[in-house]
């Protein structure tokens, strides 16, 4: 049985693409917020440790990370003790 959400997303490829893009940004933001809270890191502390500006951390936290480059993002993740693993889906 198809849900209303499925119908809304699956019947419109542009909506589906937009949803997935925004959902991924949301997940990244939530991940960063959770890790910062669990490790008691402020925006400034994390930025200094990662070698980026506090503005970059704020952009990721506010779900506005579309202009953050891969190197910068991996630096932030590495500072938190994570790495990106790419696998074929």
N, C-alpha and C positions, 0 to 999 in steps of 0.2 A: 504494500500500500504506500503510495507516494504522499508525503506530507505537503502541506502548503508551502513550507520553506523549500522543499525539493522542487516543487513546481515553479516557484518564483526564481530559483537559481538556474535550474536545468533548462528552462525554456528560453533563456536569454544569455547567450555566450558572453556578452559584455558585462552583464551583472555578475555572472559567475567569476569572471576574471577579476573584476573589481573587489568582489567579496574575498577571494583568496589572497589578493595583495594586501588588503586592509587587515585581514585576519592574521596574516604572517607578521605584519608590523605590530599588531596588538600582542601577539605571543612574545616577540622579542622584547617589547616594552615591559610586559609582565615578568618575564624571566629576569631582566635586569633589576627591576624594582625588588623582586623577591631576594635576589642574591645580595643586593646592597643592604637590605634590611637584615638579612640573616648574618651578614658579616659586619654589620654596624659601620657601613661606609657612607660618607657624605658624598655629594656630587663632586665637591672640590678634592676630597681625598682620592676618590676613584680616578678622577681626571689626572691628578698628579702622578699616581702610580702607573697609569696607562700611557702617560706622555701625550695626552690630548687636552684640548681646552674644556672647561666646564660646560661650555655651550654645546659641545658634541654630546656629552652625557645627557644634558637636558633634552636635546632633540630626540635621542633614543627613548628616554623616559616618557616623553610626551607623544610618542607614536608618530613622530615626524622624522623618521630616519631614512627617508628615501634618498637623500643626498649624501648619506654617510658612505664613504668608500669601504671596500672590503678590508683593506689593510688596517684602517682605523678601527673597524668593528672587531676584527680578530685581535687587535691589541687590547681592547677592552675585555673581550672574553678571556684571553690569556691571563690578564691581570686577575680575573676572578677564578682562575684555575680551570678553565675550559678550553676546548679546541673544537673547531668545526670539522665534522666528518662528512664527506660527500659520498653518497651512495646512489646507485641507479634505482629508480622506483618502477 
